[in-house]
Amino acid sequence: MNFVSTRGNVNQIGFIDTVLMGLANDGGLLVPEKIPQIPAEKLEAMSKLSYQELAYEIFSYYVEDEIPANELKELIEKSYSTFRHPEVTPVQKVKENLYVLELFHGPTFAFKDIALQFLGNLYSYVSKKTGETIHILGATSGDTGASAIEGVRGKEGIRICILHPHGKVSKVQELQMTTVDDKSVLNLAIEGTFDDGQSIIKEIFADVDLKNKYHLRAINSINFVRILAQTVYYFYAYFQVKKEKNVESVNFSVPTGNFGDIFAGYLAKKMGLPVGKLIVATNENNILEGFIQDGVYKPGEFQSTYSPSMDIQVASNFERYLYYLVGENPNAVSELMENFKTEGKIVVNEELLHQVKEDFAAHGVEGQECLDTISKYYSETDYLLDPHTACGVAAYERCNEPNEVCVTLSTAHPAKFNESIELCNIEQTYPEEINQLFDKPQHLEVIDANKEDVVRNLVKLFSYTTK
Ligand SMILES: *Cc1c(COP(=O)(O)O)cnc(C)c1O
């Protein structure tokens, strides 16, 4: 399969090169040249597969023969053997017509593990095959960092540097990242927001000389492999719900920050999965909701919320959606992104807005509404939602019609966000893996949010020598 850039200025490349390139060299994002179509009979056959078997079938469309079948199967087995649940991503019925897709059974208790366990193994595989050095650079709003570090720690030939917004991640998120005592791991706590971190990363990745000189690789959802790995659980969840409910299609409500997870759902739908509405759930950082209601994409003032992993104003993956919205026209995307750079906003016309509304529904959840949703579901159904999942459930309540069936993605375990759970006067017990973190020393550097300081620290990380 060939991949192209949303901005049209990268020669077609294959799957592995797409993973290695991360951000496209022209500043765009890489997308498949042609989205594979899965016919109904094939879907029927897929519905009987285990999570790992399903992942293999779906990945195969994109990887083709770049990784031999037995090796791809091994990579998948290894990646999901670290999950605590035999189904990897089990679906729980919470009430009539509402299911929760639990994506937090991996090592760091958030959905990021599903893609990053695989990406860590894939980088290690590529490094072994080609002798290529892998230096990972990423920005996190809290969960990607821990998950990426967990995905690559201890793997030969890989070093990793993660930027997180100092003091703006939850205690457990901070501990998960910074208690790893490993010379190949560097945590930079920047004085700024996630958007500042993401913009520094994009600046560095857009500097192609720097990127090549230091073998820089991406783990953020600018990397297409993240999106691909996340399409699998949309299929899996749909098949599980179908076993219980005889419905044509299923809606998905998705707690959204960088538009990565919901874009995976959009891709699954384009591949032929009968997805109904895709509901974009945001918090007060609701630029995406604004776009879906009015066709204007304009970042506002950053706000810290009860769901910190969604505290994002500029959603990287939004460009992938724009590409399809404008009919896979890279010139139109380049123009819109140029406008965004100069005028600080993207505006689409009535016709396109109509299409946007066909593709998505949206609800921006305000703080108290998030807490009320946690309390309500805890008392009514005994199910403890983390604050991100609570945004998803609140958006389901707003956007799902009574006769429709909805799966809400549960993106994290509530133990990661006790700061918010406490505010609902709910006492939870931590899983043992999280309890242990509180006694460990932390390793991090606090730095200013600028490219130069990040590069200086990167060079130090990459130049240490191992025995
Ligand atoms: C990353 C994250 C999100 C947002 O996912 P995107 O792919 O950035 O939209 C939502 N919830 C949690 C818990 C996360 O870690």
The ligand as a Tripos MOL2 file, in Angstrom:
@<TRIPOS>MOLECULE
LIG
   15    15     1     0     0
SMALL
NO_CHARGES

@<TRIPOS>ATOM
      1 C1         -5.2460   11.0070   24.5860 C.3       1 LIG1
      2 C2         -6.5030   10.9000   25.3450 C.ar      1 LIG1
      3 C3         -7.7250   11.3350   24.8040 C.ar      1 LIG1
      4 C4         -7.8170   12.0390   23.4800 C.3       1 LIG1
      5 O1         -7.4730   11.2110   22.4030 O.3       1 LIG1
      6 P1         -7.1470   11.8590   20.9700 P.3       1 LIG1
      7 O2         -6.7340   10.7250   20.1260 O.co2     1 LIG1
      8 O3         -6.0380   12.8370   21.2190 O.co2     1 LIG1
      9 O4         -8.3750   12.5290   20.5100 O.co2     1 LIG1
     10 C5         -8.8820   11.1100   25.5280 C.ar      1 LIG1
     11 N1         -8.8450   10.5100   26.7380 N.ar      1 LIG1
     12 C6         -7.6910   10.0820   27.2870 C.ar      1 LIG1
     13 C7         -7.7270    9.4450   28.6250 C.3       1 LIG1
     14 C8         -6.4810   10.2460   26.6100 C.ar      1 LIG1
     15 O5         -5.3420    9.8080   27.1490 O.3       1 LIG1
@<TRIPOS>BOND
     1     1     2 1
     2     2     3 ar
     3     2    14 ar
     4     3     4 1
     5     3    10 ar
     6     4     5 1
     7     5     6 1
     8     6     7 2
     9     6     8 1
    10     6     9 1
    11    10    11 ar
    12    11    12 ar
    13    12    13 1
    14    12    14 ar
    15    14    15 1
@<TRIPOS>SUBSTRUCTURE
     1 LIG1         1 GROUP 0 **** ****
